[in-house]
Amino acid sequence: MSTAERVRERIENAPVRSFIQIADLAGPRRAVECELSRLVAKGDVARVRRGLYWKGPRTPVGVPLPRAFDVGMEVAGPGAGPAGATAAAYLGLTTQVPAIETIAVPGRVPSPVDSVRFVGRSIERRVLGLEATEIAVLELLREGPTAIETPWSDFTEAVARLIRDALVRPNLISQQLTHERHIAARQRWSDLH
C-alpha cells in the first residue's frame, strides 16, 4: 500500500469533526503532505495550520473550518482548558460570546492561532490529567466574581452540579491548587467546601 493510499484510508476512517495531525500519519513527510494537499483540493479535509487538518462535514462549498476554541484546544493539548470569559461561557455563566477565545495551557504556550489567546499555567495540570471543565473551574476561581455575569452563588451551584455529575474531581482541583500561586483561588475553593 502506498503512502497516499494509507493517508486516504486514515482520512476515510477518521470520524467527522476530527483533527488529523500530520505527525500521526505513516510514511515520508513529503508524500503525506502531497496527499493531504490533494485531499484539501478535493474538499475532503481542510488545512487548519501547518501540520494540522480537519475532517469536517462535507458541504457544497467544501469543508467548514472548526471553531476557534476547538482549534485552540487541539493545539494546546492535554491539560488545557478555557480561561477568562471563555471559561465563563463554557460553564454557562455568561451569555456573552468572547471575540477571542482564551485557552489556559499547561507549560509552554504554543505558537499563535487566529482568534485564540493562550495563557501559560502550571504543568501539573497536564500531569494530573485535568479535563477542560476542571480547568474552567480553576480559571474562574482565579478570576473571581467579576468574571461572570451572574451572582457568585451561581458558580458555586454549577461547581456542585459538576461534582455531582462526576465532571469535576474535587480531589484533583484541591491537589492542583497546592501548586497554584493565586492565593485568592485557593481561598475561593476553600469557601466552596
Salt bridges, closest charged atoms under 4 A:
GLU33 OE2 - ARG29 NE 3.04
GLU33 OE1 - ARG30 NH1 3.84
GLU35 OE2 - ARG8 NH1 3.18
GLU35 OE1 - ARG38 NH2 2.85
ASP44 OD2 - LYS42 NZ 3.45
ASP44 OD1 - ARG58 NH1 2.19
ASP70 OD1 - ARG67 NH2 3.02
GLU124 OE2 - HIS179 ND1 4.00
GLU134 OE2 - ARG169 NE 2.72
GLU139 OE2 - ARG121 NE 2.87
GLU139 OE2 - ARG125 NH1 2.79
ASP165 OD1 - ARG164 NE 3.88
GLU180 OE1 - ARG125 NH2 3.53
GLU180 OE2 - ARG142 NH1 2.22
